[in-house]
Amino acid sequence: MTEETREVRGRIPKSLKIAFEIACARLEITQTAALEEAIKEWLKKHESTSSDK
């Protein structure tokens, strides 16, 4: 069973977007997969620090 998905939007500098697209192509992964991984890592980092407050 596939998990329901939602769209995430944001604005980043053009140079960062181009670097991201190139990195995804080189690694042969989708931008969606890379963003999901990055968001999960970001949440891990910030959830551990927010529980300390």
PEKACOR-V839877 format. One line per field, one symbol per residue. ss: DSSP state (a for helix, b for strand, c for the rest). phi: phi as a letter, one per 20 degrees, with the letter a starting at -180 (. if undefined). psi: psi as a letter, one per 40 degrees, with the letter a starting at -180 (. if undefined). A space follows every 10 residues. Layout:
BEGIN
ss->???
phi->???
psi->???
END
This chain:
BEGIN
ss->cccccccccc cccaaaaaaa aaaaaaaccc aaaaaaaaaa aaaaaaaaaa ccc
phi->.effdcedca dcggffffff ffffffelcf ffffffffff fffgfeffef ffe
psi->hhiiiiihii hiiddddddd ddddddefii dddddddddd dddddddddd ee.
END
